[in-house]
Amino acid sequence: ATLGPKTLTVTTTDGAGNARVLNRTYTVAVARPDARIRRGAGPLAGDGIYNATGAGQTRAGSAARGHSVTFYASIQNDAAFAETLRLGGAGSTPRFAVVYRNPAGINITNQVIAGTYTTPNLAPGGTHQMKITVTVRNTPPFTGSLVRTLTATPTTHPAMADTVRFVTSRT
């Protein structure tokens, strides 16, 4: 079906020949998560950009050994209906530690890595924030870097996922 408002009409006739027509309207809409990302207090990247690679939705930062770069993901429901979004991303390596936290500051890293973390049901235009901290461990060489993605997937239409990317390098 095409997207947009629709009308369903049902006509019934009883045994005596009495007809009744009932019309109902509905809207065909598609799920649309909009994942955006910023480093620290910087501007968001990815607003209104939808893809599975993080192209045009990337932020980067660098830190010395033992120090961290903080990113914030803002996941927005751009659908015309309320939606719960599932968030998934990769975790730490021997050279970089990645920690995901929900808006209350609770560590949700294991759920994000497993792809089981879900946002609350977001109204159209509603957002959910996530804090991502990447710490440079003592092992990366001077040119070492880590590239990670965070993907928001609607529970009603998994093919409409949106991805942001964050890059951390050692200074």
ABEGO torsion letter per residue (X at the ends): XBBEBBBBBBBBBBAAGBBBBBBBBBBBBBBBBBBBBBBEABBBBGBGBBBAAGBGABBBBBBBBGBBBBBBBBBBBABABBBBBBBBBBBBBAABBBBBBBAAGBBAAAAAAAGABBBBBBBBGBBBBBBBBBBBBAABBAABBBBBBBBBBBAABAAABBBBBBBBBBX
